[in-house]
Amino acid sequence: MEYLLDLATLVQILSRQHQSGELLASRVHVPGLNELCQAHLDFADGGIQSCVLRTMTGRVLAQGDSAVMVLANMVLKWNWSVYQTEPLATQTPRPSSQSSRNDPLLIPYKLEGINIAELNALSRTHRKVFGLIDGARSVRRVAEFLSPSERAELSTILLDLRNKGLISL
């Protein structure tokens, strides 16, 4: 579900309803920064569990309370997703020796120094998957945001993004 609200108002709504899920804003303009950013918040029972503000290249600008303060009064286009599974914070991570691209608990992350021309040349589905990769979300969680046809292509898309030097698996 999409909302066009400031974060403070949205937090009040979600807390009154004791919601658990994820809020994403993908085109955040932070004053004084010439690069678009992404905001990612995890909610559990109406409270913010984590908040991260990253550049499109994956560099963390702020996290926790400082990220919430930056975002609090910004009116953004927020995408809300109710958790289909347990929140990321409660999932048990797999040991890093599990490096298969087909591992649903594998957590891909964006590489530093991404070529913007390469990013702009991607298909819409590739850009969507790239945008969902935040270094905290597992392949399984990424798949939950995709349509069934996009989900069927996910392993190929991840491999393409890795081969283009945009992500690491």
MORAGI-V126584 format. One record per backbone hydrogen bond with DSSP energy under -1.0 kcal/mol. CO is the residue of the C=O (numbers start at 1). NH is the residue of the N-H. If there is no record, write none. Layout:
[[CO NH] [CO NH]]
This chain:
[[1 80] [3 78] [5 76] [6 10] [7 11] [8 12] [9 13] [10 14] [11 15] [12 16] [13 17] [14 19] [19 46] [20 83] [21 43] [22 81] [23 41] [24 79] [25 39] [28 37] [30 33] [36 56] [37 28] [38 54] [39 25] [40 52] [41 23] [42 49] [42 50] [43 21] [44 47] [47 44] [50 42] [51 64] [52 40] [53 61] [53 62] [54 38] [55 58] [59 55] [62 53] [64 68] [65 69] [66 70] [67 71] [68 72] [71 74] [72 8] [76 5] [76 78] [78 3] [79 24] [81 22] [87 90] [88 91] [95 98] [97 99] [100 103] [103 106] [104 140] [106 139] [108 135] [109 168] [115 119] [116 120] [117 121] [119 122] [123 127] [124 128] [125 129] [126 130] [127 131] [128 132] [129 133] [138 142] [139 143] [140 144] [142 145] [143 146] [147 151] [148 152] [151 154] [153 157] [154 158] [155 159] [156 160] [157 161] [158 162] [159 163] [160 164] [161 166] [162 165] [166 111] [168 109]]
